[in-house]
Amino acid sequence: MKCPSKSECIQLGGQCDLYASKFCVNSDCFYSDASPGNCTAFIPENGNCSSGGVACSPGLSCYDGKCVQYGYTQNGESCTQSSQCSKGLICLGGQCALGRDGCVSEYLNCPYGQFCNTTDINNNICSPQLAIGQDCTINSNGCPYGSMCNQYSSTKSRCTALYSLGLGQTCSSTPNDPLTLSTCNPGLYCNKDGVCTTIQASSNYQCLDDSYCNFSEMCVCLENSQWGKCVVKPNLDAHCPSAFKSYFTCLAKHQCVEVGNLVNLNSCAASKCGVEYCNTEGCYSLDIGETIVDCPYVNLINSLVCSIPSSSSSSNSTMEPSLSSSLSSPSIVLVLLLSISIIIPF
């Protein structure tokens, strides 16, 4: 996607086009055979969604034909119905537990302190988490919070603490990850050759998309212009290492798993580590079109919303979580919630 020359906020009932940057205000851009795109009211909580099409309100998912708060309870926590449990879990005997198919790595549906071991293709099981320094070559998802599986040679990887490697050390480069957590020390980033390198100031080059920018940069669109400018990726900001360390330390303290709907206020992560989570919010790279979207949005049902500080605020200021009635600028919370608002398969 390239920078749009102009973005518009379309009211309920109006024609929208996400590819032409015509975004809906407090509604869903619904496409059908009869409509190229129409701003349509979201389906409310407990509303019927069995026909598909129009999205549930942000913070809800279509489960068993109804829009419900879904997937916020981790393995081992209490539940009254399976919709509360994280994806891949069922409510069994009053607790969320694995179903007959076992664990799924990307669902993070093992208990805290365990990971989904997929080395046996016929029998995925939850195994004890690896320790920092331990080999993770065949279990890249097995490292504990606050670390990542870092490739240190052509064939080997090990669990490495975040922000612990010095200038010139070998690191794992993940340019397509919007979070791109780093094992390199603060002030460094993992370049395309997999080496910890000093972060340079933003080039401010004109750009149409990220391909115009340096590896450590992204293209940020400018209002009412088809051109953007290249700036250093948000996750490389000076406050991000300490923010992420605090967040992962909090998850470990309270034994929280990052479930699919972690921003639901009933989740362990949101209820125990909301402040710490919000302090990481400015550290995510947005898609290029999201850098200029400025349309009001609906209430996020029972979900963590991080207050966004004004441009005059320090980047080190603390973001307090809240239940806001609307947002005036894009947020990673919205990105997460929109990805949650899907039909859940059975």
C-alpha positions as CSV (number, residue, x, y, z in Angstrom):
1,M,0.0,0.0,0.0
2,K,1.2,3.5,-0.9
3,C,0.5,6.8,0.8
4,P,-3.0,8.1,-0.2
5,S,-3.2,11.7,-1.5
6,K,-6.1,12.3,0.8
7,S,-8.1,10.4,3.4
8,E,-11.7,10.9,4.2
9,C,-14.0,10.1,7.2
10,I,-17.3,8.7,5.9
11,Q,-20.5,8.8,8.0
12,L,-22.9,5.9,8.6
13,G,-24.6,5.0,5.3
14,G,-22.0,6.6,3.1
15,Q,-19.8,4.9,0.5
16,C,-16.4,3.8,1.8
17,D,-13.3,2.4,0.1
18,L,-10.4,1.3,2.3
19,Y,-8.1,1.2,-0.7
20,A,-8.9,4.8,-1.5
21,S,-8.6,5.9,2.1
22,K,-12.3,6.5,2.6
23,F,-12.8,5.3,6.2
24,C,-16.0,4.8,8.1
25,V,-16.8,6.8,11.3
26,N,-18.0,4.6,14.1
27,S,-19.1,1.9,11.6
28,D,-17.9,-1.0,9.4
29,C,-17.0,-0.7,5.8
30,F,-19.1,-3.6,4.5
31,Y,-18.6,-4.9,1.0
32,S,-21.2,-7.0,-0.8
33,D,-22.1,-8.0,-4.4
34,A,-24.6,-5.1,-4.4
35,S,-22.3,-2.5,-2.8
36,P,-18.7,-1.5,-3.5
37,G,-18.5,-0.4,0.2
38,N,-21.0,1.0,2.6
39,C,-20.5,2.3,6.1
40,T,-22.7,-0.1,8.1
41,A,-23.5,-0.3,11.8
42,F,-21.5,-2.9,13.7
43,I,-23.4,-5.8,15.2
44,P,-23.8,-5.3,18.9
45,E,-22.9,-7.7,21.7
46,N,-25.0,-10.8,21.6
47,G,-26.3,-9.8,18.2
48,N,-26.8,-12.4,15.4
49,C,-23.7,-12.8,13.2
50,S,-24.5,-16.2,11.6
51,S,-24.9,-14.8,8.1
52,G,-21.4,-13.4,8.1
53,G,-20.6,-10.1,6.3
54,V,-21.0,-7.2,8.7
55,A,-18.4,-7.2,11.5
56,C,-19.1,-7.5,15.2
57,S,-18.4,-4.4,17.3
58,P,-14.6,-4.0,18.0
59,G,-13.7,-6.2,21.0
60,L,-16.2,-8.9,20.0
61,S,-16.0,-12.0,17.8
62,C,-18.6,-14.1,16.0
63,Y,-18.8,-17.3,18.0
64,D,-21.6,-19.8,17.6
65,G,-23.6,-17.3,15.6
66,K,-23.4,-14.5,18.2
67,C,-21.1,-11.5,18.7
68,V,-19.4,-12.1,22.1
69,Q,-16.4,-11.2,24.1
70,Y,-14.1,-14.1,23.1
71,G,-10.7,-15.6,23.9
72,Y,-9.5,-13.7,26.9
73,T,-9.1,-16.5,29.5
74,Q,-5.9,-18.5,29.5
75,N,-5.3,-22.2,30.1
76,G,-6.0,-23.2,33.7
77,E,-8.2,-20.1,34.5
78,S,-11.8,-20.4,35.5
79,C,-14.6,-20.1,33.0
80,T,-18.3,-20.7,32.6
81,Q,-18.4,-21.2,28.8
82,S,-15.9,-22.0,26.1
83,S,-16.2,-18.7,24.3
84,Q,-14.3,-17.1,27.2
85,C,-11.3,-19.3,26.6
86,S,-8.4,-18.5,24.4
87,K,-8.5,-20.0,20.9
88,G,-7.9,-23.8,20.9
89,L,-9.2,-24.2,24.5
90,I,-12.5,-25.4,25.8
91,C,-14.3,-24.8,29.2
92,L,-13.9,-28.1,30.9
93,G,-14.9,-28.6,34.5
94,G,-15.0,-24.9,35.1
95,Q,-11.5,-24.3,33.7
96,C,-10.1,-23.5,30.3
97,A,-8.2,-26.6,29.0
98,L,-6.9,-28.0,25.8
99,G,-9.3,-29.9,23.6
100,R,-8.6,-33.2,21.9
101,D,-6.4,-31.8,19.2
102,G,-3.8,-30.6,21.7
103,C,-2.0,-27.3,21.6
104,V,-1.3,-25.0,18.7
105,S,1.9,-22.9,18.7
106,E,0.5,-19.7,17.3
107,Y,-2.5,-19.7,19.7
108,L,-0.4,-19.6,22.8
109,N,-2.8,-22.0,24.5
110,C,-0.4,-23.7,26.9
111,P,-0.4,-22.8,30.6
112,Y,2.0,-20.1,31.7
113,G,5.6,-21.4,31.8
114,Q,5.0,-23.9,29.0
115,F,5.1,-23.8,25.2
116,C,3.6,-25.9,22.4
117,N,6.2,-28.4,21.4
118,T,5.7,-29.3,17.8
119,T,8.7,-31.5,17.3
120,D,6.4,-34.6,17.1
121,I,4.2,-33.7,14.2
122,N,1.5,-36.2,15.3
123,N,1.4,-35.2,19.0
124,N,1.7,-31.5,19.9
125,I,2.2,-31.2,23.6
126,C,2.8,-28.5,26.2
127,S,6.4,-28.7,27.4
128,P,8.3,-26.6,30.0
129,Q,9.6,-23.3,28.6
130,L,13.2,-23.1,27.7
131,A,15.7,-21.1,29.7
132,I,17.7,-18.1,28.5
133,G,20.9,-19.4,26.9
134,Q,19.3,-22.7,26.0
135,D,19.2,-24.0,22.4
136,C,16.0,-23.1,20.5
137,T,17.0,-24.1,17.0
138,I,14.1,-26.6,16.7
139,N,11.7,-24.8,19.2
140,S,11.9,-21.2,18.2
141,N,8.6,-20.5,20.1
142,G,9.9,-22.0,23.4
143,C,11.8,-19.0,24.8
144,P,10.4,-17.2,27.9
145,Y,8.9,-13.7,27.9
146,G,11.6,-11.1,27.8
147,S,13.7,-13.1,25.4
148,M,13.6,-14.3,21.8
149,C,15.1,-17.1,19.8
150,N,18.2,-15.5,18.4
151,Q,20.2,-17.0,15.5
152,Y,23.9,-16.8,16.4
153,S,25.4,-18.9,13.7
154,S,24.3,-20.3,10.3
155,T,22.7,-23.3,11.9
156,K,22.1,-22.6,15.5
157,S,19.8,-20.4,17.7
158,R,19.5,-19.9,21.4
159,C,17.1,-18.0,23.8
160,T,18.6,-14.6,24.3
161,A,17.5,-11.8,26.6
162,L,16.0,-8.8,24.8
163,Y,18.4,-5.8,24.5
164,S,21.4,-7.7,25.7
165,L,23.7,-7.9,22.6
166,G,26.5,-5.4,21.9
167,L,27.6,-3.6,18.8
168,G,28.7,-6.1,16.1
169,Q,27.2,-9.1,17.7
170,T,25.0,-11.5,15.6
171,C,21.3,-11.1,15.9
172,S,18.1,-12.3,14.2
173,S,16.6,-9.8,11.7
174,T,12.8,-9.8,11.5
175,P,11.9,-6.8,9.3
176,N,8.3,-7.9,8.6
177,D,7.3,-8.2,12.2
178,P,5.4,-5.0,13.2
179,L,6.8,-5.3,16.7
180,T,10.4,-6.4,15.8
181,L,11.6,-6.9,19.3
182,S,15.4,-6.7,19.4
183,T,18.1,-8.6,21.2
184,C,20.5,-5.7,20.5
185,N,21.3,-3.2,23.2
186,P,19.4,0.1,23.5
187,G,20.7,2.5,20.8
188,L,21.3,-0.4,18.4
189,Y,19.2,-2.3,15.9
190,C,19.5,-5.6,14.1
191,N,20.4,-4.7,10.5
192,K,19.5,-6.8,7.4
193,D,22.8,-8.7,7.6
194,G,21.9,-9.8,11.2
195,V,24.4,-7.6,13.0
196,C,23.7,-5.2,15.9
197,T,24.3,-1.7,14.4
198,T,24.0,1.9,15.7
199,I,20.7,3.5,15.1
200,Q,21.0,6.5,12.8
201,A,18.8,9.6,12.9
202,S,15.8,9.7,10.6
203,S,16.8,10.4,7.0
204,N,13.4,12.2,6.3
205,Y,13.7,11.1,2.7
206,Q,10.5,11.4,0.6
207,C,8.8,8.1,0.2
208,L,5.8,6.4,-1.3
209,D,6.2,3.2,0.8
210,D,8.7,1.5,3.0
211,S,10.9,0.4,0.1
212,Y,12.1,4.0,-0.3
213,C,13.5,4.0,3.3
214,N,16.6,2.7,5.1
215,F,16.2,-0.7,6.8
216,S,15.7,0.9,10.2
217,E,13.0,3.2,9.0
218,M,9.4,3.2,7.8
219,C,7.5,5.5,5.6
220,V,5.0,7.8,7.4
221,C,2.4,9.4,5.3
222,L,1.9,13.2,5.3
223,E,-1.6,14.6,5.4
224,N,-3.1,15.4,2.0
225,S,0.0,14.4,0.1
226,Q,0.8,11.3,-1.9
227,W,4.3,11.5,-0.4
228,G,5.5,10.5,3.0
229,K,8.8,10.8,4.8
230,C,11.2,8.1,6.1
231,V,11.5,8.1,9.9
232,V,13.1,5.6,12.4
233,K,10.7,2.8,13.2
234,P,8.8,3.4,16.4
235,N,10.1,0.3,18.2
236,L,13.6,1.7,18.0
237,D,12.6,4.7,20.2
238,A,14.8,5.2,23.2
239,H,12.0,4.5,25.7
240,C,10.9,1.2,24.2
241,P,13.5,-1.2,25.7
242,S,12.6,-0.3,29.2
243,A,8.9,-0.3,28.4
244,F,9.0,-3.8,27.0
245,K,11.2,-5.1,29.8
246,S,8.7,-3.7,32.4
247,Y,5.7,-5.3,30.5
248,F,7.3,-8.7,30.2
249,T,8.5,-8.6,33.9
250,C,4.8,-7.9,34.8
251,L,3.6,-10.8,32.8
252,A,6.0,-13.1,34.5
253,K,5.2,-11.7,38.0
254,H,1.5,-12.4,37.5
255,Q,2.0,-15.5,35.3
256,C,0.0,-14.0,32.4
257,V,-0.1,-15.6,29.0
258,E,-0.6,-13.2,26.0
259,V,-3.9,-14.7,24.9
260,G,-5.5,-13.8,21.6
261,N,-7.8,-11.2,23.1
262,L,-5.3,-9.9,25.7
263,V,-6.8,-6.3,25.6
264,N,-10.1,-7.6,27.1
265,L,-10.3,-6.2,30.6
266,N,-10.9,-9.7,31.9
267,S,-7.6,-11.0,30.6
268,C,-4.7,-11.5,32.9
269,A,-2.5,-9.2,30.8
270,A,-5.0,-6.3,30.7
271,S,-6.1,-6.6,34.3
272,K,-2.7,-7.0,35.9
273,C,-0.3,-5.3,33.4
274,G,-2.5,-2.6,31.7
275,V,-0.2,0.3,32.5
276,E,2.9,-1.6,31.4
277,Y,1.1,-2.6,28.2
278,C,0.1,0.9,27.4
279,N,3.6,2.1,27.9
280,T,4.7,-0.1,24.9
281,E,1.9,1.3,22.7
282,G,4.1,3.8,20.8
283,C,6.6,1.1,20.0
284,Y,4.7,-0.7,17.2
285,S,5.1,-0.1,13.5
286,L,1.8,0.7,11.8
287,D,0.9,-0.1,8.2
288,I,1.5,2.8,6.0
289,G,-2.1,3.8,5.5
290,E,-2.7,3.8,9.3
291,T,-0.2,6.6,9.8
292,I,-2.6,9.3,8.7
293,V,-6.1,7.8,9.6
294,D,-7.8,10.2,12.0
295,C,-11.4,9.2,12.1
296,P,-13.4,8.8,15.3
297,Y,-14.0,5.2,16.4
298,V,-16.6,3.4,18.4
299,N,-16.4,2.3,22.1
300,L,-14.1,-0.7,22.5
301,I,-16.3,-3.1,24.4
302,N,-14.8,-4.0,27.8
303,S,-11.3,-3.5,26.4
304,L,-8.2,-1.7,27.4
305,V,-7.7,1.6,25.6
306,C,-4.5,3.5,26.1
307,S,-4.6,7.2,26.4
308,I,-2.4,8.8,23.8
309,P,-0.2,11.7,25.1
310,S,-0.2,15.0,23.2
311,S,2.7,15.8,20.9
312,S,4.1,18.1,23.5
313,S,4.3,15.2,26.1
314,S,7.6,13.5,26.7
315,S,8.1,10.1,25.1
316,N,8.9,8.8,28.5
317,S,5.5,9.8,30.0
318,T,3.3,7.0,31.4
319,M,0.2,6.1,29.4
320,E,-2.7,5.3,31.7
321,P,-5.2,2.7,30.5
322,S,-8.8,3.7,30.3
323,L,-12.2,3.0,28.7
324,S,-12.4,5.8,26.2
325,S,-15.6,6.6,24.2
326,S,-13.6,7.3,21.1
327,L,-10.1,7.7,19.7
328,S,-8.8,10.5,17.6
329,S,-5.8,8.7,16.2
330,P,-4.9,5.1,15.2
331,S,-3.8,2.7,17.9
332,I,-2.3,-0.7,18.1
333,V,-5.2,-1.6,20.3
334,L,-7.6,-1.0,17.4
335,V,-5.4,-3.1,15.1
336,L,-5.5,-6.0,17.6
337,L,-9.3,-5.7,18.2
338,L,-10.1,-5.6,14.5
339,S,-8.0,-8.7,14.0
340,I,-10.0,-10.3,16.9
341,S,-13.4,-9.4,15.3
342,I,-13.6,-12.4,13.1
343,I,-15.8,-15.5,12.8
344,I,-14.4,-18.3,15.1
345,P,-14.2,-21.7,13.4
346,F,-15.3,-24.9,15.1
